[in-house]
Each structure stands twice: as C-alpha cells, then as structure tokens.
Amino acid sequence: MLQKAYTPIQLRGLELKNRFIKTATYEGMCDHGVPTPQLIDFHARNAEGGIALTTVAYGAVNPDGRTHEDQMYLHEGIAQPLKDLTVAVHKAGGKASIQLTHCGFFSSNKNLSSNKPLGPSRVLNAYGIMSGNAFSRAMTIEEIHETANDFAIAAVFSRNVGFDAVEIHMGHGYLLSQFLSSGVNKRKDEYGGSLENRMRLPLEVVAETRRAIGEDFPIIVKMNLSDGYKGGLSIDDAVEVAKALEKAGVDALVLSGGYTSKTPFYLMRGEIPIWDMTKVEKNFLQKIAIFSFGRFIIRKFDFEENFFLPLARRIREAVKMPLIYIGGVISKPGIDEVMNENFEMIALGRALIHDPDFILNIQNGSVEKSECNQCNICVAEMDRGGVRCVL
C-alpha cells in the first residue's frame, strides 16, 4: 500500500500530488504577528521534501483569537508576506493550506478588546492567570455570530493571498473545540447542552465559510477523536460530529486529539520536556510554576506507532468522506498500516520537523523509520526562535 500513498488525490478543485500533508504545528516564526522569512523558508522546505500540502499554523481569525500577542491574525497588513509564502511553496512543487482558528478562553493575550478571553462559558483559564486573564467570559449570541463571520472573512483573505485550502481548527481545546466539549461548555441556550446544540457554532462556521469561499475551494477540518480527559469530547461524540461535518460538505477531516489546557501531550506522545519549557517561558511567575509543578500537573502519554488508529477506525466506519490520519506515523510499516485501513491521507508532524525529506527517503528506500525519538523538545523550541529538531 506504500504506492497508494504516493498517488494523487482530488479535494474539490485542488489536486494534491500525493497523500501526505504537513500538519499544522505552531511554528513560532512570526515577529509581533508578522510572518518572517524564516516561516516562508520553513514551509517551502517542506514542499521541497515532497509533501503535497503544507499547513501554516494558527491564523487567528481576529485579534482576540490569538493565544498570545506574537501569533498572527489574518488581516491586510500581513498580506504580502503570506503571498510570498504561498508563492515559495508553489515554486517548490507543493500546495499550501492555512489553519483558521480562535483560541477562545485559552489565552494569555493582554491586548483583548473584550477585556477578558471569550469562550462558551465562564471558566478558569490557568494559562492566563499570570497575565491577568484568570477567567473567561461567556460569549453573547452577537459575538458568536460575529466570530462565525470572522472565520468566513479569514478564509476569503487566505484564498486571496494564494492559499490552496483552509483548515478550520475544531480540536485541541480552542474555541470551536470548547463549544463541542461538554466539559467546558455549560451554556443553557441553543449553543449548549445537547451535542446537537454544542455543534451549532462549528457547523455555522463551516456554512458561513462555504458561502463566502465558493464551491471549488477545499475546506478541511481538524477535529478531536477524544479530548483525552473525563467529561470532555468522547469518541462516541466525535463519530456524530464527523457525520455532521460530512453532511455539511467538509472536504476532509484531520483526526486529532487532546486538549491544550488539560491534556496537552495527548497528541504529542512521548517525553515532557519540563526543563526546556521552563527555560523558554518569558513570564517569570509562569516559569517558576512550570518548573515546580509541571511534572505533577502535565500528564504523560506513552508513545507507540499509529497510536490514534483504534479511535480513528470508529470514524472510518461512520463516514465515507476523505479522512486524514494523524498520530505516530514514523515508518514505512506505519504508512502501510494506515493506507491498508482505507484512510485517504496522512498528516505528519515531528517526523517532518526532524527531516523534511522523510517521505522522499521512505519512498526511495533510504530509510525505513524516522529517527525522531519523541523527546518533544521541539515543543519548547517553538518559543525559542522557531520550531526545530534538536537532534
């Protein structure tokens, strides 16, 4: 089945040359929210390595949608560097997608027009305590509608600067994931309670984005198979979410997992680099907190190849739409296993951070397995000049 992984696939008006995408991993390569030449080079290099679609991480749909001030939000002031990025990726033989997101309550951003981080409900925001954002504020109906419209506006902007697809982020404990999760969504109106109600905003975002972007432009969604904690989104809920997204006309699903504020290493399985995370933390009080309590608070999940496959199979059984598998693909046998399970595509993160030529080397037989050892220091490197492998 390795051969299948290197065959083209069509997503609406977009043809991809193979079945591999570089998944969205926050790069840490923006300067006060402006994409840098380093960010351009990073994604062009992935395209040179043979990846069909490289995904730029965390394009916030409005200024308040950033987790911190250095993240970019999508506006005309950064149009030129993003055009430079998409041109560079295309010249290198690849296609480019951008992840559209809103952080919701998970924010340490001090420059909020809303004064407090917005979310489905008022909850404790441990990530923002040291920056004065200890609690979120429940969004009003008007703010919910405005945010859905912001996703649509951001998608049109993304198309106009040359991106070939957009990925709407509904996972990892950011805003749309927060609405889906009964663990944090405690609303009593039409946006809370039942799963049908909790899906309302995510589905409105898809509908608004499709109306704005047209019928030929691909919309990918990254969603959780599980939040990874008791009371969060379960695999049973995820099956119903996937069915609803298929009905809504989404072109492909990236099947991820984990909740940044509760189970951040549910996806990044392996070691937890507490010392490295401490060194790069800029807030002194937060630095002390990570060093003193991080090893007791942050749960470790052991790594194994293709670790999300048992959960992802549930989605494969439930829908016919293209599915993008992510989670522990680091070898030729691992690629074969995923392709044999009838997933259309594979998203890669750490294997490509370690070696952007990974899929070419697998194809030509020069390597059988990635040398990434799941140390996860690349997570800390995001805040130390940009994501990179330290090996």
C-alpha positions in Angstrom: 0.0 0.0 0.0 3.0 2.3 0.1 2.5 3.0 -3.6 -1.0 4.3 -2.9 0.4 6.9 -0.5 2.3 8.5 -3.4 -0.7 8.7 -5.8 -2.6 12.0 -6.4 -5.9 12.8 -4.7 -8.6 15.4 -5.5 -10.2 17.7 -2.9 -12.8 19.7 -4.8 -10.9 21.9 -7.2 -7.5 21.0 -5.7 -5.3 18.2 -6.9 -2.6 17.0 -4.5 0.3 15.1 -5.9 0.4 12.5 -3.0 -1.4 11.6 0.2 0.9 13.4 2.7 0.3 16.7 4.4 2.5 18.6 6.8 0.1 19.0 9.8 -0.3 22.4 11.5 2.3 22.7 14.3 2.7 26.2 15.7 6.0 27.4 14.2 6.8 30.4 16.4 8.1 32.2 13.4 6.2 35.5 13.5 7.6 38.8 14.7 4.8 40.7 16.6 2.3 38.8 14.4 4.1 39.4 11.1 5.3 36.3 9.2 9.0 36.2 8.8 11.3 34.9 6.0 12.0 32.0 8.4 8.3 31.0 8.2 8.4 31.2 4.4 11.6 29.0 4.3 10.1 26.5 6.7 7.1 25.8 4.6 9.0 25.9 1.3 11.4 23.4 2.6 8.5 21.0 3.5 7.3 21.4 -0.1 10.8 20.7 -1.4 10.8 17.5 0.6 7.8 16.2 -1.4 4.9 17.0 0.9 1.7 17.6 -1.1 0.2 20.1 1.3 1.9 22.1 4.0 -0.3 23.7 6.6 0.6 27.1 8.2 -0.4 27.0 11.8 -2.6 29.3 13.8 -4.0 32.0 11.6 -6.3 33.7 14.2 -9.5 35.0 12.6 -9.4 38.2 14.7 -7.0 39.9 17.1 -8.7 38.4 20.2 -8.4 34.9 18.7 -4.6 34.8 19.4 -3.3 32.9 22.4 -0.6 35.5 22.8 0.5 38.7 21.0 3.2 37.1 18.8 0.7 34.9 16.9 -0.6 36.2 13.7 -4.2 37.2 12.9 -5.3 37.4 9.3 -5.5 40.9 8.0 -4.4 43.0 5.1 -1.3 44.2 7.0 0.3 40.8 6.6 -0.9 40.0 3.1 2.4 40.5 1.3 4.5 38.1 3.4 1.7 35.4 3.2 1.7 35.9 -0.6 5.5 35.4 -0.6 4.9 32.2 1.4 2.4 30.7 -0.9 4.5 31.6 -4.0 7.5 30.0 -2.4 5.6 26.8 -1.6 4.2 26.6 -5.2 7.6 27.1 -6.7 8.9 24.2 -4.6 6.2 22.0 -6.0 3.7 21.9 -3.2 0.4 23.4 -2.1 -0.3 25.5 0.9 -3.2 25.5 3.5 -3.6 27.7 6.5 -5.2 26.8 9.8 -8.1 29.2 10.8 -8.6 29.3 14.5 -9.7 31.2 17.5 -8.2 30.4 20.9 -11.3 31.0 22.9 -10.6 31.2 26.6 -7.1 29.7 26.2 -5.3 33.0 26.1 -2.5 34.9 27.8 -3.1 37.9 25.4 -3.1 41.1 27.4 -4.4 43.2 24.4 -8.0 42.0 24.3 -10.8 44.3 23.0 -13.2 42.1 25.1 -11.1 42.7 28.3 -11.5 39.0 29.1 -10.9 35.9 26.9 -14.1 34.8 25.3 -15.4 31.2 25.5 -18.7 29.3 25.6 -18.9 29.7 29.3 -17.1 31.4 32.2 -14.3 29.1 33.2 -10.9 29.2 34.9 -8.1 29.9 32.4 -5.0 28.6 34.1 -2.9 29.6 31.1 -3.8 33.2 31.5 -3.5 33.6 35.3 -0.1 35.2 35.2 -1.2 37.7 32.6 -4.4 38.8 34.3 -6.7 36.6 32.3 -7.7 34.1 35.0 -11.3 33.7 33.9 -13.1 33.8 30.6 -16.4 35.5 29.7 -19.2 33.7 28.1 -19.8 34.9 24.5 -23.0 36.7 23.7 -25.1 35.5 20.8 -23.9 38.5 18.8 -20.3 37.7 19.5 -20.9 34.1 18.4 -22.3 35.2 15.1 -19.5 37.8 14.6 -16.9 35.1 15.2 -18.5 32.7 12.6 -18.4 35.6 10.1 -14.7 36.2 11.0 -13.9 32.7 10.0 -15.5 33.3 6.6 -13.7 36.6 6.1 -10.4 35.0 7.1 -11.0 32.2 4.5 -11.6 34.6 1.7 -8.4 36.5 2.7 -6.5 33.3 2.7 -7.6 32.4 -0.8 -6.8 35.9 -2.0 -3.1 35.6 -0.8 -2.7 32.3 -2.6 -3.5 29.5 -0.2 -5.0 26.4 -1.9 -7.2 25.3 1.1 -8.1 26.3 4.6 -8.2 24.1 7.7 -10.8 25.1 10.3 -9.5 24.1 13.7 -12.1 22.4 15.8 -9.7 20.5 18.1 -7.2 20.8 20.8 -9.3 22.9 23.2 -9.5 26.1 21.2 -12.8 27.9 20.7 -14.7 25.6 18.5 -13.4 22.6 20.4 -14.5 24.4 23.6 -18.1 24.6 22.3 -18.1 20.9 21.3 -16.8 19.8 24.8 -19.4 19.3 27.5 -16.6 19.6 30.0 -16.3 23.4 29.5 -19.5 24.3 27.5 -22.1 24.9 30.3 -24.4 27.1 28.3 -28.1 26.9 28.7 -29.1 28.3 25.4 -29.1 26.9 21.8 -25.3 26.7 21.8 -25.0 24.4 24.9 -26.4 21.3 26.4 -27.0 18.6 23.8 -24.4 17.6 21.3 -26.6 19.0 18.6 -26.5 22.4 20.3 -22.8 22.2 21.0 -22.2 21.5 17.3 -24.2 24.6 16.3 -21.3 27.1 16.2 -18.8 24.8 14.5 -21.4 24.0 11.8 -22.3 27.6 11.4 -18.6 28.4 10.9 -18.5 25.7 8.1 -21.6 27.1 6.5 -20.5 30.7 6.6 -17.1 29.8 5.3 -18.5 27.8 2.4 -20.9 30.6 1.4 -18.0 33.1 1.4 -15.4 30.9 -0.3 -17.4 29.3 -3.0 -17.9 25.7 -4.2 -14.4 24.9 -5.6 -12.2 25.8 -2.7 -11.4 23.0 -0.2 -12.4 23.2 3.5 -10.5 20.8 5.7 -11.5 20.4 9.4 -9.2 19.3 12.2 -11.3 17.7 14.9 -10.7 15.7 18.0 -11.3 12.0 18.3 -11.2 12.5 22.0 -10.3 15.4 24.4 -8.3 12.9 26.5 -10.0 13.7 29.8 -13.1 12.6 31.7 -16.0 14.8 30.8 -14.5 16.1 27.5 -15.5 15.1 24.0 -15.6 11.3 23.7 -15.1 9.1 20.6 -18.9 8.5 20.6 -19.5 12.2 20.3 -16.7 12.5 17.7 -18.5 10.0 15.5 -21.6 12.2 15.5 -19.5 15.3 14.8 -17.8 13.7 11.9 -21.2 12.6 10.4 -22.5 16.2 10.7 -19.3 17.6 9.1 -19.7 15.2 6.2 -23.3 16.3 5.7 -22.2 19.9 5.9 -19.9 19.4 2.9 -16.4 19.5 4.5 -13.9 18.0 2.2 -11.6 16.1 4.6 -11.2 15.6 8.3 -7.8 15.6 10.2 -8.4 13.2 13.1 -6.5 14.5 16.1 -7.0 14.7 19.8 -6.1 16.3 23.1 -7.0 19.5 25.0 -4.3 22.1 25.3 -5.4 23.4 28.7 -5.9 19.9 30.2 -4.1 17.2 28.2 -1.5 19.0 26.0 0.6 15.8 25.4 -2.3 13.6 24.5 -1.2 14.2 20.9 2.5 14.9 21.5 3.1 11.4 23.0 6.4 10.8 24.5 8.6 12.8 26.8 7.6 16.0 28.6 10.5 18.5 28.3 9.8 20.4 31.5 13.3 21.9 31.8 13.3 23.2 28.2 9.7 24.5 28.6 10.9 26.3 31.8 13.9 27.9 30.0 11.8 29.4 27.2 8.9 30.7 29.3 9.0 34.6 29.3 6.8 35.2 32.3 8.8 34.8 35.5 6.0 33.5 37.7 4.9 31.1 35.0 8.4 29.9 34.7 8.5 29.1 38.4 5.1 27.3 38.1 6.2 25.1 35.2 9.4 24.1 36.9 7.8 23.5 40.3 4.6 21.8 39.3 4.8 20.9 35.6 5.9 17.3 36.1 3.0 16.8 38.5 0.3 18.5 36.5 1.1 17.7 32.9 0.1 14.1 32.2 2.5 11.9 30.2 1.2 9.6 27.5 3.4 6.9 26.2 4.3 6.8 22.5 3.5 3.9 20.2 3.3 3.9 16.5 -0.1 4.8 15.0 -1.5 5.4 18.5 -4.8 7.0 17.3 -5.6 4.2 14.9 -8.1 2.4 17.2 -10.1 5.6 17.7 -9.8 6.7 14.0 -11.2 3.4 12.9 -14.5 4.4 14.5 -14.7 7.5 12.3 -13.7 5.5 9.2 -16.6 3.1 9.9 -19.1 6.0 10.2 -18.3 8.2 7.2 -17.3 7.9 3.5 -15.6 11.3 3.2 -11.8 11.6 2.9 -10.1 11.2 6.3 -6.6 12.3 7.1 -4.9 10.1 9.8 -2.5 11.7 12.3 -0.8 10.2 15.3 2.5 8.3 15.5 3.3 7.7 11.8 7.1 7.4 11.8 7.8 4.4 9.5 7.1 2.6 6.2 5.2 -0.1 8.0 3.2 2.6 9.8 2.3 4.2 6.5 1.3 0.9 5.0 -1.0 0.2 8.0 -2.8 3.5 7.7 -3.3 3.1 3.9 -4.5 -0.5 4.4 -7.1 0.8 6.8 -8.6 2.9 4.0 -7.6 6.3 5.2 -7.1 8.7 2.3 -4.3 10.8 3.6 -1.6 11.0 6.4 -0.7 14.1 8.3 2.9 14.3 9.6 4.4 16.5 12.3 7.5 15.5 14.2 8.8 13.2 11.5 9.0 16.2 9.1 10.4 18.6 11.8 13.2 16.1 12.2 13.7 15.5 8.5 11.7 17.5 5.8 12.8 14.8 3.3 11.2 12.0 5.3 8.6 10.9 2.8 11.1 11.1 -0.1 13.5 8.9 1.9 10.8 6.4 2.7 9.8 6.3 -1.0 13.3 5.7 -2.3 14.1 3.2 0.4 17.0 5.1 2.0 15.2 5.0 5.4 12.7 2.7 6.9 11.8 4.7 10.0 12.2 8.3 11.3 15.0 8.9 13.8 12.7 11.2 15.8 12.8 9.9 19.4 9.7 11.8 20.7 11.8 13.9 23.1 9.3 16.7 22.3 11.9 19.4 22.9 10.6 20.8 19.6 7.6 21.9 21.6 9.8 24.2 23.6 11.7 25.4 20.5 8.5 27.0 19.2 9.2 29.7 21.8 12.9 29.9 21.3 13.2 31.2 17.8 11.0 28.7 16.0 10.2 25.0 15.9 13.1 22.8 15.1 14.5 19.3 15.9 17.4 19.4 18.4 18.8 16.0 17.4 
